[in-house]
């Protein structure tokens, strides 16, 4: 991918805490995340923790599972392997129907390094295939690809910490596999991306798992619920638009429905977490105002434990829509689509890093400070007066 001039950004970890990178799921849209990481790395910003679901888990594992000097190379190699076949690329050049034809060929034939059709699945919807084969495609090619590009030892070394989200098929509960607590393998990453009915479930420690995006496609909750909580700067990278125009055709309805489904009500979750963390700050401050003899009692200590002084700056990077995209955008593995999204993520993040919204003054009562970083503008909550827009 073409690189622009490098910049340098300093994030004072002693004051602001850890740096966290959170990736949504979204198939081919995940190339945007690779561009985000390139801009961060070139600015000297390396994450302490990477969290992902589905394609986000794959990108996160490629980062955690390689040495810093190899991460971009591995991301480039992965996304180079994810492009349409030559036949599909040729079909993509057909006037008027090119993109539709190329995507249709991907659906029919798969991607060589990602997934291939499972012929048994087409013998009938009630054909017993077995729990770990029940999908329209086999993801054996993906397992091979990730095995070649990820070092399991580095993936579990905690530099950075890696967390991938998957949905337990039988219990319906979200499970976050964490390198701090679990010995992660490529199978954990694949479980996070096993989106039914296309891909079969993956068995981990006797339990079946599907794509975590079924339950929570925006795994920022893993940061908010972490124990012990830590202050930090959280780059939450979103590929699905929470806001959009009213759809006026079946075609646009399909696109808008998918955006809403996979944006996962992220802003609602963050708003609720803001309320919870503000209450934690209030409890901590009230505890400090108690007389020393009262504060020393067991009852007061127990109640004060519900308080928390941490602050998290959440920078929500919203991927911009590309001209002409539709509901099949997440299977647009064309070289142009991948390159355009990568470059969009790179340029967008470079502007945000130049803005450095985490440096703006904030209300000390706030535990979570949300910075909305849409492609064309930057808004800062809760101090909109400090909004200066993105650097050009």
C-alpha positions in Angstrom: 0.0 0.0 0.0 1.2 3.5 -0.8 2.6 5.3 2.2 2.4 9.1 2.8 4.9 11.2 4.7 5.6 9.8 8.2 4.6 11.7 11.3 5.5 11.3 15.0 2.9 11.2 17.8 3.6 11.0 21.5 1.0 9.5 23.8 2.1 10.0 27.4 1.4 6.5 28.9 2.4 7.6 32.4 -0.5 10.1 32.3 -3.0 8.5 29.9 -2.4 4.8 30.5 -2.3 1.9 28.0 -2.9 2.1 24.2 -5.7 -0.2 23.0 -6.7 -1.1 19.5 -10.2 -2.5 19.0 -11.3 -4.0 15.6 -14.9 -4.7 14.4 -15.7 -7.6 12.2 -16.6 -6.9 8.5 -14.9 -9.2 6.0 -13.2 -7.3 3.2 -13.8 -4.0 5.0 -11.1 -5.1 7.4 -8.5 -3.7 5.0 -9.3 -0.3 6.5 -8.0 -1.6 9.9 -4.7 -2.5 8.3 -4.4 1.2 7.1 -5.2 2.3 10.6 -2.4 0.2 12.1 0.1 1.4 9.4 -0.6 5.0 10.4 -0.2 4.3 14.1 3.0 2.3 13.6 4.6 5.0 11.4 3.7 7.6 14.0 5.5 5.5 16.7 2.2 4.4 18.4 2.3 0.7 19.2 -0.7 -0.8 21.1 -0.4 -2.5 24.4 -3.5 -4.5 23.7 -5.3 -5.5 20.5 -8.9 -6.8 20.5 -10.9 -8.1 17.6 -13.9 -9.9 16.3 -14.1 -11.8 13.0 -11.8 -10.1 10.4 -10.8 -7.8 13.3 -9.6 -10.8 15.2 -7.5 -11.9 12.2 -5.9 -8.4 11.9 -5.3 -8.3 15.6 -3.6 -11.7 15.6 -1.4 -10.7 12.7 -0.3 -7.7 14.8 0.2 -9.6 18.1 1.6 -12.7 16.4 4.6 -10.9 14.7 7.5 -8.8 15.8 7.0 -5.0 15.4 9.2 -4.8 12.3 7.3 -7.6 10.6 3.7 -6.6 11.3 3.0 -4.4 8.3 4.7 -6.9 6.0 2.5 -9.7 7.4 -0.6 -7.5 7.1 0.3 -6.7 3.5 0.9 -10.4 2.7 -2.4 -11.4 4.2 -4.4 -8.9 2.3 -2.6 -9.6 -0.9 -3.7 -13.2 -0.6 -7.3 -12.1 0.1 -7.8 -10.6 -3.4 -10.3 -11.9 -5.9 -9.1 -14.7 -8.3 -7.8 -13.5 -11.7 -11.0 -14.6 -13.3 -13.1 -12.6 -10.8 -10.8 -9.6 -11.4 -11.4 -9.9 -15.1 -15.1 -10.1 -14.5 -14.9 -7.0 -12.4 -13.8 -5.0 -15.4 -17.1 -5.7 -17.2 -19.0 -2.4 -17.7 -22.0 -1.9 -15.5 -22.0 -5.3 -13.8 -18.3 -5.8 -13.0 -18.5 -5.5 -9.2 -21.6 -7.7 -9.1 -20.1 -10.3 -11.3 -16.8 -10.4 -9.3 -18.6 -10.8 -6.0 -20.8 -13.5 -7.4 -17.8 -15.4 -8.6 -16.3 -15.1 -5.0 -19.6 -16.5 -3.6 -19.5 -19.4 -6.1 -15.8 -20.3 -5.9 -14.5 -18.8 -2.7 -11.0 -17.3 -2.2 -8.0 -19.5 -2.6 -6.3 -18.5 0.7 -9.5 -18.0 2.7 -12.4 -20.3 2.0 -13.6 -22.8 -0.5 -17.1 -24.3 -1.2 -18.2 -27.3 0.8 -19.8 -29.5 -1.8 -21.6 -31.6 0.8 -23.6 -28.6 2.0 -25.3 -28.4 -1.3 -26.9 -31.9 -1.0 -29.7 -30.4 1.0 -30.2 -28.1 4.0 -31.1 -31.1 6.2 -28.1 -33.2 5.2 -26.2 -34.2 8.4 -22.7 -32.8 8.0 -21.5 -32.8 11.6 -21.2 -29.8 13.8 -17.7 -28.8 12.7 -18.5 -29.2 9.0 -22.0 -27.6 8.8 -21.3 -24.6 6.6 -21.4 -23.7 2.9 -17.7 -23.3 2.9 -14.6 -24.9 4.4 -12.1 -22.5 6.1 -9.2 -24.9 5.9 -7.4 -22.5 3.5 -7.6 -19.7 6.1 -6.1 -22.0 8.8 -3.2 -22.7 6.5 -2.8 -19.0 5.6 -2.8 -17.9 9.3 -0.4 -20.7 10.2 2.1 -19.3 7.7 1.7 -15.7 8.9 1.4 -15.9 12.7 3.9 -16.9 15.3 2.0 -18.6 18.1 4.8 -17.8 20.6 4.6 -14.1 19.8 0.8 -14.2 19.8 0.9 -15.3 23.4 3.8 -13.2 24.6 1.6 -10.3 25.7 3.4 -7.7 23.7 0.8 -6.7 22.8 -1.9 -8.6 24.7 -4.4 -10.2 22.3 -8.1 -10.7 22.9 -10.5 -12.3 20.3 -14.3 -12.6 20.8 -16.4 -15.6 19.8 -20.0 -16.7 20.4 -20.7 -20.0 22.2 -23.1 -21.9 20.0 -24.9 -23.7 22.8 -25.0 -21.2 25.5 -25.4 -18.0 23.4 -22.8 -16.3 25.6 -19.9 -14.1 24.4 -16.5 -15.5 25.2 -13.4 -13.4 25.0 -10.2 -15.5 24.6 -7.4 -13.6 26.1 -3.6 -14.2 25.8 -3.3 -13.0 29.4 -5.3 -16.0 30.5 -5.4 -18.5 27.6 -2.9 -20.1 25.3 -4.3 -18.8 22.0 -3.9 -20.7 18.7 -5.0 -20.0 15.1 -8.1 -22.0 16.0 -9.2 -19.3 18.5 -8.8 -16.7 15.8 -10.8 -18.8 13.3 -13.6 -19.4 15.9 -13.9 -15.6 16.2 -14.5 -15.4 12.4 -16.8 -18.5 11.9 -19.8 -16.7 10.6 -22.7 -19.0 10.0 -24.2 -20.4 7.7 -21.2 -19.6 5.5 -18.5 -20.9 7.8 -18.7 -23.9 10.2 -18.3 -23.6 13.9 -14.9 -24.2 15.5 -14.5 -26.4 18.6 -12.3 -25.0 21.4 -11.9 -27.1 24.6 -14.9 -29.2 23.7 -17.2 -26.2 23.1 -18.4 -25.0 19.7 -18.0 -21.3 18.7 -19.2 -19.0 16.0 -18.3 -15.5 14.9 -18.4 -13.1 17.8 -20.1 -10.6 15.6 -23.4 -12.5 16.1 -23.5 -11.2 19.7 -21.1 -8.2 19.7 -19.4 -7.0 16.6 -17.8 -4.1 18.4 -15.7 -5.7 21.2 -14.9 -2.5 23.1 -16.8 -3.9 26.0 -13.8 -6.1 26.7 -11.9 -2.9 27.6 -14.6 -1.5 29.9 -15.1 -4.8 31.7 -11.4 -5.6 32.2 -10.2 -6.3 35.7 -8.4 -4.5 37.0 -9.6 -1.5 34.9 -6.8 0.7 33.6 -6.8 4.2 32.1 -6.0 4.4 28.5 -6.4 5.7 24.9 -8.7 3.3 23.0 -8.8 3.4 19.2 -12.1 1.7 18.3 -12.1 1.1 14.6 -15.6 0.7 13.0 -16.4 -0.3 9.5 -20.2 -0.3 9.6 -22.0 3.1 9.5 -24.3 3.6 12.5 -25.8 6.7 10.7 -27.1 6.8 7.1 -29.8 8.0 4.8 -33.3 6.6 4.5 -33.2 3.6 2.1 -35.5 4.0 -0.8 -35.1 0.6 -2.6 -34.8 -3.0 -1.7 -31.1 -2.7 -2.7 -30.5 0.2 -0.3 -32.6 -1.5 2.4 -30.2 -4.6 2.3 -27.2 -2.3 2.7 -28.7 -0.2 5.5 -29.9 -3.3 7.4 -26.4 -4.8 7.4 -24.9 -1.6 8.6 -27.3 -1.4 11.5 -26.9 -5.1 12.4 -23.1 -5.1 12.5 -22.6 -1.6 14.0 -23.9 -3.4 17.1 -25.5 -0.3 18.8 -21.9 0.5 19.8 -22.7 4.2 20.6 -25.5 3.0 23.0 -23.1 0.7 24.8 -20.5 3.4 25.1 -23.1 5.9 26.4 -24.2 3.4 29.1 -20.5 2.7 30.0 -20.0 6.5 30.3 -22.8 6.6 32.9 -21.4 3.7 34.8 -17.9 5.0 34.9 -19.1 8.5 35.9 -20.8 6.9 38.9 -17.6 5.1 39.8 -15.8 8.4 39.8 -18.5 9.9 42.0 -18.2 7.0 44.5 -14.4 7.4 44.6 -14.7 11.1 45.2 -17.4 10.7 47.9 -15.2 8.1 49.6 -12.4 10.7 49.8 -14.7 13.1 51.6 -15.5 10.7 54.4 -13.8 11.4 57.8 -10.7 9.3 58.2 -12.3 7.2 61.0 -15.3 6.4 58.9 -13.2 5.7 55.8 -11.2 3.1 57.7 -14.2 1.0 58.6 -14.7 -2.3 56.7 -18.2 -1.2 55.5 -16.8 2.0 54.1 -13.9 0.2 52.4 -16.3 -2.3 50.9 -18.5 0.5 49.5 -15.5 2.5 48.3 -14.3 -0.5 46.3 -17.2 0.2 43.8 -15.4 3.5 42.9 -12.8 3.8 40.2 -10.6 6.8 39.2 -9.6 5.5 35.7 -10.2 7.5 32.6 -10.4 6.1 29.1 -10.3 8.2 25.9 -12.2 6.3 23.2 -11.4 7.5 19.7 -14.1 6.0 17.5 -12.7 5.8 13.9 -15.7 5.5 11.5 -14.7 4.1 8.1 -16.1 6.2 5.3 -18.3 4.7 2.6 -16.8 4.2 -0.8 -18.5 5.4 -3.9 -20.8 2.7 -5.4 -20.6 0.3 -2.5 -23.7 -1.8 -1.5 -24.7 -4.6 0.8 -22.1 -6.9 -0.7 -19.2 -4.5 0.3 -17.9 -7.0 2.9 -17.1 -9.5 0.1 -15.5 -6.9 -2.1 -12.1 -8.5 -2.2 -11.1 -6.7 -5.4 -7.6 -5.2 -5.4 -9.1 -1.7 -5.9 -11.5 -2.2 -3.0 -8.8 -3.5 -0.6 -6.4 -0.7 -1.6 -9.0 2.0 -1.3 -10.0 0.9 2.2 -6.4 0.5 3.4 -5.5 4.0 2.1 -8.7 5.4 3.7 -7.8 3.9 7.1 -4.2 5.3 6.8 -5.2 8.8 5.8 -8.0 9.0 8.4 -5.8 7.9 11.3 -3.0 10.2 10.3 -5.5 13.1 10.6 -6.7 11.9 14.0 -3.1 11.5 15.2 -2.4 15.1 14.2 -5.5 16.3 16.0 -4.5 14.3 19.2 -7.9 14.7 20.8 -6.8 12.9 24.0 -4.8 16.1 24.8 -7.9 18.3 25.2 -9.0 19.2 28.7 -11.8 17.0 30.0 -14.2 17.0 33.0 -12.4 15.1 35.8 -15.8 13.5 36.7 -15.9 11.7 33.4 -14.5 8.1 33.3 -15.0 7.6 29.5 -14.4 10.5 27.0 -15.7 9.7 23.6 -14.0 11.3 20.5 -16.0 10.8 17.3 -13.5 10.6 14.4 -15.6 10.4 11.2 -13.6 10.6 8.0 -14.4 14.2 7.3 -14.5 15.7 10.8 -13.6 15.2 14.5 -16.0 15.9 17.3 -15.0 15.8 21.0 -17.3 14.9 23.8 -17.9 16.3 26.4 -16.1 19.6 25.4 -17.4 20.5 21.9 -15.9 24.0 22.2 -12.5 22.4 21.7 -13.4 20.8 18.4 -11.1 22.2 15.7 -11.8 19.7 13.0 -9.2 17.3 11.5 -5.8 18.5 10.3 -5.5 18.8 6.6 
